[in-house]
Structure formats: C-alpha cells, structure tokens
C-alpha cells in the first residue's frame, strides 16, 4: 500500500492517485515528502547514519559572518 495518496508521474509530470500514470502508463512516485512528526521513532537512527553526534559534523556546517562583518559589508555597498 502506498503511504502517500497523491502521486506524480516521473515521465510526464501529471498527478493522479495511482502508482501507474493513467496518461502514459509510466511509474509514478509520491508527489510530496511525508509529514514530519515530533514522535519520529527513527530520528536516532538517522542521526547515527549521518554521524550528527561526531564533532567534525558540527564543524563542517557553514557559519554566518559576525554582526560587525555584516554591518561593514552593508556600509561598503
């Protein structure tokens, strides 16, 4: 059984409620991602897979410039 009702054809892009497109007969997939739930039982597993707890992961995230730097950039423009 499909978890998401609305499906979108991978070939022609048309929407339907069937896994097979009624227009071209090709395969369709879920049109939107599943809703996020705060009771997500698999969140811990996903964090382990993406190694979120590892210190290098946090250091690899992009950072914003400091407030002073942003203000100086605005003044220069």
C-alpha positions in Angstrom: 0.0 0.0 0.0 1.2 3.5 -0.9 1.9 5.7 2.1 1.2 8.9 0.2 -2.0 9.2 -1.8 -1.1 11.9 -4.4 1.3 10.5 -6.9 3.2 12.3 -9.7 4.4 10.6 -12.9 8.1 10.5 -13.4 7.8 10.9 -17.2 5.0 13.3 -18.0 4.6 15.0 -14.6 0.9 14.5 -14.3 -0.8 13.9 -10.9 -3.1 11.0 -10.0 -3.9 8.7 -7.1 -2.5 5.6 -8.9 1.1 4.3 -8.8 0.9 3.9 -12.6 0.2 7.0 -14.6 -3.2 6.9 -16.4 -1.9 9.1 -19.2 1.3 7.5 -20.3 1.4 4.3 -18.2 4.8 5.0 -16.7 5.7 4.8 -13.0 4.6 7.5 -10.5 6.0 8.4 -7.2 4.8 10.3 -4.1 4.2 13.9 -5.0 5.4 15.4 -1.7 7.5 14.2 1.2 5.9 12.6 4.1 4.9 14.8 7.0 7.4 15.2 9.8 6.3 14.1 13.2 7.8 15.1 16.6 7.3 11.5 17.7 9.7 10.4 15.0 10.9 6.9 16.1 13.6 6.7 13.6 15.3 10.0 14.2 18.0 8.5 16.4 18.9 6.0 13.6 19.1 8.8 11.0 21.4 10.8 13.3 23.7 7.8 13.6 23.7 7.3 9.8 24.6 10.9 9.2 27.0 10.9 12.1 25.5 14.0 13.7 26.9 13.3 17.1 30.5 13.4 15.7 32.4 16.7 16.4 33.6 17.0 12.8 30.0 17.1 11.6 29.2 20.2 13.6 32.5 21.9 12.5 31.6 21.2 8.8 28.4 23.2 8.9 28.6 26.7 7.3 28.6 29.7 9.6 27.4 33.2 9.2 29.8 36.1 9.4 29.9 38.1 12.6 27.4 41.0 13.1 30.3 43.5 12.7 31.4 42.0 9.4 27.8 42.1 8.0 27.4 45.7 9.1 30.7 46.7 7.5 29.7 44.9 4.3 26.4 47.0 4.2 28.3 50.2 4.7 30.7 49.5 1.9 27.8 49.0 -0.5 
